[in-house]
Amino acid sequence: MPETKQNTRYHGLDLLRAAMMLLGIVVHVSISYLARVDGGPPVPWPYADPDHTHAAAVLISFIHMFRMPAFFLIAGFFAGLLIDQRGRSAFFSNRFMRILVPLVIGWMILWPLTMVISLFGITVNDFPEGQRNVSSVLQGLGEQIAVSRALSSHIPEPQHSVLSLLDTARSIQAAPPRRLEHTDLLHLWFLQHLFLYCVLSLPIAWLLARRPGNMRTSLQAFMRRLVTGDLRWLRIPVLGTFTFVLLLQSRDGTGIDTRAGFIPDLTVFITYLFFFLIGWVLHAHRDLIGEIKSGAWIRTIAGTSLLLGSMLLSFTSIVLGIEIDMPALDPEARNAISSWSHIASQLLQAFGFWFFVLGIIGLAERAFEKANPVVRYLVDASYWIYLAHLPLAMLLPILMHDVRMPGILKLGISLVLVTIPLIVTYHFLVRATFIGRLLNGRRFDRRVPWKRS
């Protein structure tokens, strides 16, 4: 059987794809514990815990630099693998059922839940410490919902997003609500992008299969030279330069701007498409995975160092951009340093990303060459955990509002309390049911992997 048709399982890449989704829970729980800074970047989150921690900003910023680009890179790899193994028609059917259907059903369920929890978070934040009790909070929540429903009639229908209605709820005693530019897909925006990328990959795969033989051979030979041949020293410079150009379009600190609208932001869409297509090329030259196992630790450490340097420069840029009293710097000099710090941050991030991701791919594939039942279980559970996590990630910090402890400890406890019920619901309500078949492509039995004979 030809190599392209073998059902090879890349356990390390599977684990990394799951890890990128699960890190989203860390990000979303951490947002509630961010320290809000007057004049700093706005935090589009309805609840701010009084026990904040600066570790939350570090976690969010570092994870945001690599999480979604790495996810789409790996998704592109597996898209190429799936088309290769099953053909274009079966590929589309698979992506339709496992991406688009969960997106539509998930959004319809999660939207009202997150809306109510958001208003609940606003209510808890708004009540003074001595006046907060169950009755007063419930009464305030009812008022918030009533006001948001009334004021939503003043926002055009396409603008009815979580952030739009939160703005209206926050404006009970203020000016008319601020209108936002897009509706909101919550954390499910990545499914929209992923499905569109998969649809775009179908005509590309068709065209590549029909190109003239000489052209196909020449292109394959050049790509092989660039990926694993005598031009492989150009890999990082070429990828880093393209990534740097794309990152220059982002203005939201570290990482790529997040846009969750129903209509994708073109710049963000093209940026993630770049990573998806690179993943597809990686599948076409998957012998590179064997090569990057060597020196994986060096790449990972180098990438981590560059990303940390990028994050430090990004924080410098943000601080200098805030209207604070800095007698040693006039506003013009401060703005210039802030702009150049941002550019330098994006440059380090662009090259650091590729060292880091190629490093962790090599480490993961080296460590998980064989199937591990516990890892396989977590990989299968990760899709459900990520899809269902947002209401809990928003609600748990709100319920812990009056529990006083260091913010970093509170953040860790919140992560545990969010994750446990998601794993339990996966095991008993998803894994062996039609939901598990939809998300994982098949039903599994409920036996825990470490008890199997």
Order of alpha helices (4+ residues) and beta strands (2+ residues): alpha-alpha-alpha-alpha-alpha-alpha-alpha-alpha-alpha-alpha-alpha-alpha-alpha-alpha-alpha-alpha
